[in-house]
Amino acid sequence: MYSRNSEPVRFERDCPVVMVPSGEAVSLPAGSIGYITQSLGGSWTVFVEGNLFRVAGKDGDAIGKEPPEPIELPEGAGDEDVEKLVWQQLRTCFDPEIPINIVELGLVYTAVVKPDAEHPGQRRIDVELTLTAPGCGMGDILVDDVRSKLEMIPTVAEADVELVFDPPWNRNMMSDAARLETGMF
């Protein structure tokens, strides 16, 4: 199990969480005790009673953590500025078990910014991404995480995130840094 800080944690309130790797939504009651095994991208993976759970950024207060800061876009920003923010946001999305963002893992196949025809002055983002393993129970959770983080960008009306499996992911899609960090040369 990966641990960046192994910080002890106590849930101060009942908290919705997602079980890793099954993706099952459950609730941990106030008073639950465990420790943080991963704290990346504005969410936390916690180990409680022999299981891993993902705590979303918006629920950080349940474990004494601050939610992520709002994203700002300069006045008059163009599509290129938004595209930069899109890739920054995608780099804040992590598999709860792997301490490498989905861009470096090679899971993002496309991310296209375009005007939203239904909302003048707004943008739409179309993303295609995959998983390291097609049967991963965290697929829907990862899709929701990507969508919600992209829709936090000012002027983005909608992010359409599609999970695809063609071409199948392989380790050669990882960045050199990700291969070094995981030992997958």
SVG drawing of the C-alpha trace seen along z (x, -y; Angstrom):
<svg xmlns="http://www.w3.org/2000/svg" viewBox="-29 -41 42 48">
<polyline fill="none" stroke="black" stroke-width="0.4" points="0.0,0.0 1.3,-3.5 1.7,-6.0 2.9,-9.6 2.3,-10.6 0.4,-7.8 -1.3,-10.5 -3.7,-9.3 -7.2,-10.4 -10.5,-10.5 -13.8,-11.2 -15.5,-14.1 -18.9,-13.5 -20.6,-10.8 -19.0,-10.9 -19.9,-9.5 -16.9,-7.6 -16.1,-5.2 -14.6,-1.8 -11.4,-1.1 -11.1,0.7 -14.7,1.9 -16.2,-1.6 -19.0,-0.9 -20.4,-4.1 -20.7,-3.7 -20.7,-6.0 -18.1,-6.0 -19.6,-7.0 -18.3,-9.8 -15.6,-8.5 -14.1,-6.1 -10.4,-6.0 -7.7,-5.1 -5.0,-6.8 -4.5,-8.6 -2.5,-6.5 -2.7,-9.0 -3.3,-12.7 -3.2,-13.8 -5.3,-15.8 -7.6,-17.2 -9.0,-13.9 -7.8,-11.4 -7.4,-7.6 -7.9,-6.4 -7.3,-3.0 -10.0,-2.1 -10.6,1.3 -8.6,3.2 -10.2,1.4 -9.3,-1.6 -11.8,-4.4 -11.7,-7.5 -12.8,-10.8 -13.8,-13.5 -12.3,-17.0 -15.7,-18.5 -15.8,-16.2 -12.3,-17.0 -13.8,-18.7 -14.9,-15.3 -11.2,-14.4 -10.0,-17.9 -8.8,-18.9 -9.6,-21.9 -11.4,-21.6 -9.5,-22.6 -9.3,-26.3 -11.7,-27.6 -10.2,-27.8 -9.7,-31.3 -9.6,-32.2 -8.3,-35.7 -10.9,-38.1 -11.0,-37.7 -9.3,-34.3 -9.4,-32.3 -9.7,-28.6 -6.0,-28.2 -6.1,-29.4 -9.0,-27.1 -7.2,-24.2 -4.2,-24.8 -6.5,-24.7 -8.1,-21.5 -4.7,-19.7 -3.9,-21.1 -7.1,-19.8 -6.6,-16.4 -3.3,-16.2 -5.2,-16.5 -7.0,-13.2 -5.5,-10.1 -6.3,-6.5 -6.9,-6.0 -4.3,-3.2 -1.6,-4.6 0.2,-7.8 0.5,-9.0 -2.0,-11.3 -4.1,-10.0 -2.2,-12.1 1.2,-10.7 -0.3,-7.2 -1.4,-7.7 -5.1,-7.2 -6.3,-10.4 -6.6,-9.8 -8.2,-13.2 -9.4,-16.4 -11.0,-18.9 -12.2,-22.3 -14.9,-23.8 -17.7,-26.4 -21.0,-25.3 -23.7,-25.9 -26.4,-25.9 -24.7,-28.3 -23.1,-31.3 -19.8,-32.4 -19.5,-29.0 -17.3,-26.0 -17.7,-22.3 -14.9,-19.8 -15.0,-16.3 -12.6,-13.8 -11.8,-10.2 -10.0,-8.2 -9.3,-4.6 -8.4,-2.5 -5.3,-0.5 -7.6,2.6 -11.1,2.8 -12.6,4.5 -11.5,1.8 -14.4,0.9 -13.2,-2.7 -14.0,-3.5 -17.2,-5.4 -15.7,-7.1 -12.7,-8.3 -15.1,-9.5 -17.1,-11.5 -13.9,-12.9 -12.7,-14.1 -16.1,-15.6 -16.5,-17.4 -13.0,-18.8 -13.3,-20.0 -16.7,-21.6 -15.1,-23.7 -13.2,-25.7 -14.9,-29.0 -16.8,-29.2 -17.1,-25.4 -20.8,-24.5 -20.3,-20.8 -17.6,-18.1 -18.5,-15.0 -16.2,-12.2 -16.3,-8.9 -14.6,-5.8 -13.1,-3.9 -11.1,-0.7 -9.8,-1.0 -6.9,-1.1 -6.3,0.9 -4.0,-0.7 -0.5,0.6 2.5,-0.6 4.1,-2.1 1.4,-4.9 2.9,-6.0 5.3,-9.0 9.0,-8.2 8.6,-9.7 5.6,-7.5 7.4,-4.4 10.4,-5.2 8.2,-5.9 6.3,-2.6 9.3,-0.5 7.6,0.4 10.5,-0.2"/>
</svg>
